[in-house]
Amino acid sequence: MPPLPTADIACPYCGETITLVVDDSAGDQQYIEDCHVCCKPIEVRVSVDEDGAVDVVAWGQDDA
């Protein structure tokens, strides 16, 4: 089984770059993941296109 893809994002709160492991087998999804540095909740949206390319968008809960 190939390794899961990763995505580097900047935390919308502290600005640190964190690496997320993305489960691309689940298709499009949206979830909350805590920053590994400041522990604040980050909204994450994962989109998987027809070719299997993964796009990750993240924002703070106060940005909604």
C-alpha positions, -999 to +999 in steps of 0.1 A: +000+000+000+014+034-009+020+059+019-006+085+026+000+120+011+010+149+033+003+186+030+022+214+047+000+243+059+006+274+079-014+276+111-039+305+108-032+313+145+005+310+152+018+309+116+039+278+121+041+253+093+026+220+102+024+188+082-009+170+079-012+134+068-042+132+044-064+101+040-071+105+003-091+072+002-120+089+020-125+114-009-136+149-003-139+157+034-139+185+060-127+182+096-111+200+125-075+193+134-056+209+163-024+228+155+006+207+166+023+238+179-004+261+196-032+235+199-059+257+185-085+241+162-080+245+124-108+238+099-094+216+071-110+209+038-096+181+015-106+178-021-096+149-043-100+153-081-107+126-107-069+121-112-063+116-075-047+149-069-052+162-034-059+199-025-059+210+011-073+243+024-071+253+060-085+283+080-091+293+116-125+289+132-128+326+137-123+331+099-156+315+090 
